[in-house]
């Protein structure tokens, strides 16, 4: 899966040349640290070089990675995932299962971790353990069991189909066209009819799932309503800005999680709606309304900054974007004087 080619070797050499004195350091335990920080990546590069290019140090490198996963990987399970992946490549499937399970415990919503946990559980004979692990684990284990039954053309595939349909895994379309379609067609006609009637979400939109996944991976979703941007309706730089207008961005180290309920959702919707008021007032030329809305926007930005380091970085980026838009975007020409408020 991962092979160090010439370019990669050059990159590794460069990293180590820039980081003399840091190579032996392990990442500090810090739940707010960027999981892809230079410190983490340097540690990982050292491990990978030993595993791939230094046979005598391979076992020690894997031991260090395993130790860091278990004791210091408090970010999003990335180092635990890498431990599981390397063990899987080495054929140590029981160890890889442990690594992926640790990764998923640290980041329960990561679909990649879930899939690798399922695959390693099948390879290591841990499907029963996975099934007893959690609600999701039971679904993942049953999916693997169905896959095995279908691959080996074993009878009685009906119960796992029923279970997975009840859990919302299959839709009518996926039963007809998905990777399990041929297996589904081997069932008795009356069984197929029963299963199709059980499907609760025949109109599931994969486009909506894609939008949801894109929003989850967009750190700005924590403080800004990014749904319109990901649907291609508006520019991300700010609501309703002129195409090609200046924008601000920030590297936040966000964990990428999104909450669509409670205070977080209200906050992102509120700050977005407030900026819409600024834009509408700017288009109409009503400077007093724009000034009042801008005050609300600034106040909301300050509240967001108090939520945490990640939110503060992104709120600052929004603040800078707002200032640049008012100063430079043609749609805000009538309220240029308000730029000094930011």
C-alpha positions in Angstrom: 0.0 0.0 0.0 2.7 2.4 1.0 5.9 2.3 -0.9 8.8 4.8 -0.6 9.8 5.8 -4.1 12.6 8.2 -5.1 10.5 11.3 -4.5 9.3 10.0 -1.2 12.9 9.2 -0.1 13.9 12.7 -1.0 11.1 14.1 1.0 12.0 12.0 4.0 15.7 13.1 3.8 14.5 16.7 3.7 12.3 16.3 6.7 15.1 14.8 8.7 17.6 17.4 7.6 15.2 20.0 8.9 14.5 18.2 12.1 17.9 17.1 13.6 17.4 16.7 17.3 13.7 15.9 17.1 13.8 12.5 15.5 13.8 10.6 18.7 11.1 12.6 20.3 7.7 11.0 20.8 4.5 13.2 20.5 3.4 14.7 23.7 0.1 13.7 25.1 -2.2 16.6 24.3 -5.9 16.1 23.4 -5.9 19.5 21.6 -2.8 18.9 19.5 -3.0 18.7 15.7 -2.8 15.0 14.8 -0.9 15.9 11.7 1.5 18.3 13.4 5.2 18.4 12.4 6.0 16.6 15.7 3.7 13.7 15.0 4.8 13.4 11.3 8.5 13.4 12.3 7.9 10.6 14.8 6.0 8.7 12.1 8.6 9.2 9.5 11.3 7.8 11.8 9.2 4.7 12.5 8.4 4.2 8.8 12.1 4.5 7.8 13.1 1.9 10.4 10.3 -0.5 9.4 11.0 -0.3 5.7 14.7 0.3 5.5 16.3 -0.9 8.7 15.5 -4.6 9.4 17.4 -4.7 12.7 15.4 -1.8 14.0 12.0 -2.9 12.6 10.7 -4.6 15.8 11.8 -1.7 18.0 10.1 0.8 15.7 6.9 -1.1 15.8 7.1 -1.4 19.6 7.5 2.4 19.9 4.5 3.0 17.6 2.4 0.6 19.6 3.4 2.3 22.8 2.6 5.7 21.5 -0.8 4.5 20.2 -1.7 3.1 23.6 -0.4 5.9 25.8 -0.1 9.2 23.9 -2.3 9.1 20.8 -5.1 11.3 22.1 -5.9 13.1 18.8 -7.9 11.2 16.3 -6.4 7.7 16.4 -4.1 8.4 13.4 -1.0 6.8 14.9 -3.1 3.8 16.1 -4.4 3.5 12.6 -0.8 3.5 11.2 0.1 0.8 13.7 -2.8 -1.3 12.6 -2.0 -0.7 8.9 1.7 -1.7 9.3 0.8 -4.8 11.2 -1.7 -5.7 8.5 0.9 -5.4 5.8 3.3 -7.6 7.8 0.5 -10.2 8.1 0.1 -9.8 11.9 -3.7 -9.6 11.6 -4.5 -9.9 15.3 -2.2 -7.0 16.1 -3.6 -5.0 13.3 -7.1 -5.7 14.6 -6.0 -4.3 18.0 -4.5 -1.2 16.4 -7.6 -0.4 14.3 -9.9 -1.0 17.3 -7.8 1.5 19.3 -8.0 4.0 16.5 -11.8 3.6 16.3 -12.1 4.0 20.1 -10.4 7.4 19.7 -12.4 8.5 16.7 -15.6 6.4 16.6 -17.0 8.2 13.4 -14.1 7.5 11.0 -15.4 5.3 8.2 -11.8 4.3 7.1 -11.1 3.0 10.6 -14.3 1.1 10.6 -13.6 -0.6 7.3 -10.1 -1.6 8.2 -11.3 -2.9 11.6 -13.9 -5.1 9.7 -11.3 -6.4 7.3 -8.7 -7.1 10.0 -11.4 -8.8 12.2 -12.2 -11.1 9.3 -8.5 -11.9 8.6 -7.7 -12.5 12.3 -10.8 -14.4 13.2 -12.1 -11.7 15.5 -15.6 -11.2 14.0 -17.3 -12.5 17.2 -15.3 -10.0 19.2 -16.1 -7.2 16.8 -19.8 -8.2 16.9 -19.8 -7.9 20.7 -17.8 -4.6 20.7 -20.5 -2.1 19.8 -23.6 -1.3 17.8 -21.5 -0.5 14.8 -19.3 -3.5 15.5 -22.2 -5.8 15.2 -23.1 -4.2 11.8 -19.6 -4.5 10.5 -19.2 -8.1 11.7 -22.5 -9.1 10.1 -21.5 -7.4 6.9 -18.3 -9.5 6.8 -20.2 -12.7 7.6 -22.6 -12.0 4.7 -19.7 -11.3 2.4 -18.1 -14.7 3.3 -21.4 -16.5 2.8 -22.0 -14.9 -0.5 -18.4 -15.5 -1.7 -18.6 -19.2 -0.7 -22.2 -19.5 -2.0 -23.3 -20.8 1.4 -27.1 -21.2 2.1 -29.1 -19.2 4.7 -27.9 -15.7 3.7 -31.4 -14.5 4.6 -30.8 -13.7 8.3 -27.8 -11.4 7.7 -29.6 -9.6 4.9 -32.6 -9.1 7.3 -30.4 -7.8 10.1 -28.5 -5.4 7.8 -31.7 -4.1 6.2 -33.1 -3.4 9.7 -30.0 -1.4 10.5 -30.4 0.6 7.4 -27.3 -0.7 5.5 -29.1 -1.7 2.3 -31.5 0.2 0.0 -33.6 -1.2 -2.8 -31.1 0.0 -5.3 -28.1 -1.5 -3.5 -29.9 -4.9 -3.3 -30.4 -4.8 -7.1 -27.1 -3.2 -8.2 -24.6 -3.3 -5.3 -21.8 -5.7 -4.6 -24.3 -8.1 -2.9 -26.8 -8.0 -5.8 -25.8 -11.4 -7.2 -26.0 -13.0 -3.7 -29.4 -11.4 -3.2 -30.7 -12.8 -6.5 -29.8 -16.3 -5.3 -32.4 -16.1 -2.6 -35.8 -17.5 -3.1 -38.2 -15.1 -4.9 -40.5 -14.9 -1.9 -37.5 -14.1 0.3 -36.5 -11.3 -2.0 -39.9 -9.8 -1.8 -40.0 -9.9 2.0 -36.6 -8.2 2.2 -37.5 -5.5 -0.3 -40.6 -4.7 1.8 -38.4 -4.4 4.9 -36.3 -1.6 3.4 -37.1 1.7 5.2 -35.0 4.1 3.1 -35.6 3.3 -0.6 -35.1 7.0 -1.5 -31.7 7.4 0.2 -29.7 10.0 -1.6 -26.0 9.2 -2.0 -25.5 12.8 -3.1 -26.8 14.0 0.3 -24.4 11.5 1.9 -21.5 13.0 -0.1 -22.5 16.5 0.9 -22.6 15.4 4.6 -19.2 13.8 4.4 -17.7 16.9 2.7 -19.2 19.0 5.5 -17.7 16.7 8.1 -14.3 17.1 6.7 -14.5 20.8 6.4 -13.3 22.4 9.6 -15.3 25.6 9.0 -18.5 23.6 9.5 -17.8 24.0 13.2 -18.6 27.8 13.0 -20.1 28.4 9.6 -23.0 27.0 7.6 -21.0 25.4 4.7 -23.9 23.4 3.2 -24.5 25.9 0.4 -20.9 25.9 -0.6 -20.6 22.2 -0.8 -23.8 22.0 -2.8 -22.2 24.5 -5.3 -24.7 27.2 -4.5 -22.5 29.9 -3.0 -18.8 30.8 -2.7 -17.1 29.6 0.5 -15.2 32.9 1.0 -18.3 34.5 2.5 -22.0 34.3 1.8 -22.9 36.0 -1.5 -19.4 37.3 -2.3 -18.5 38.1 -5.9 -16.9 35.1 -7.7 -13.1 35.4 -7.5 -13.2 37.8 -4.7 -10.6 37.7 -2.0 -10.9 35.0 0.7 -9.3 34.0 3.9 -8.3 30.5 5.0 -6.8 28.9 8.1 -5.0 25.7 8.9 -6.8 24.7 12.1 -6.0 21.1 12.8 -9.6 20.4 13.3 -10.7 16.9 14.0 -13.3 17.3 11.3 -16.2 16.3 13.4 -19.5 18.1 12.9 -22.4 18.5 15.3 -25.8 19.1 13.7 -27.7 19.6 16.9 -27.7 21.8 19.9 -25.6 25.0 20.4 -23.0 24.2 17.7 -25.5 24.0 14.9 -27.3 27.2 16.1 -24.0 29.0 16.3 -22.9 28.2 12.8 -26.3 29.1 11.4 -26.5 32.3 13.4 -23.2 33.7 12.4 -24.0 32.9 8.7 -27.4 34.5 8.9 -25.9 37.6 10.5 -23.5 38.0 7.6 -26.3 37.7 5.2 -27.9 40.7 6.8 -24.6 42.6 6.3 -24.6 41.7 2.6 -28.2 42.6 2.0 -27.7 46.0 3.8 -24.6 46.6 1.6 -26.5 45.8 -1.6 -29.3 48.2 -0.6 -26.9 50.9 0.5 -28.3 51.1 4.0 -25.2 51.8 6.0 -26.9 52.1 9.4 -28.4 48.6 9.0 -25.1 47.2 7.7 -23.3 48.7 10.7 -25.7 47.2 13.2 -25.5 43.8 11.5 -21.7 44.0 11.4 -21.7 44.7 15.2 -23.7 41.5 15.7 -21.3 39.6 13.4 -18.3 40.9 15.4 -19.9 40.0 18.7 -20.7 36.5 17.5 -17.2 36.0 16.2 -15.9 36.9 19.7 -18.1 34.3 21.3 -16.9 31.7 18.8 -13.3 32.6 19.7 -14.0 31.6 23.3 -15.0 28.0 22.4 -11.4 26.8 21.8 -8.2 27.2 19.9 -9.5 25.7 16.7 -12.7 27.8 16.7 -10.6 30.9 17.5 -8.4 30.3 14.5 -11.3 29.9 12.2 -13.2 32.8 13.6 -10.2 35.0 13.0 -10.2 33.8 9.4 -13.8 34.8 9.0 -13.1 38.2 10.5 -10.3 38.8 8.1 -12.4 37.6 5.2 -15.2 40.0 6.2 -12.7 42.9 6.3 -11.2 42.0 2.9 -14.7 41.7 1.3 -15.9 45.0 2.6 -12.6 46.7 1.4 -12.4 45.0 -2.0 -15.5 43.3 -3.2 -17.7 45.4 -5.5 -20.9 44.2 -3.7 -19.8 46.0 -0.6 -18.7 49.3 -2.2 -21.6 51.2 -0.5 -20.3 50.3 3.0 -16.6 50.6 2.5 -16.3 52.9 5.5 -17.3 50.0 7.8 -14.1 48.1 7.2 -12.5 50.1 10.0 -14.9 48.3 12.4 -13.0 45.0 11.9 
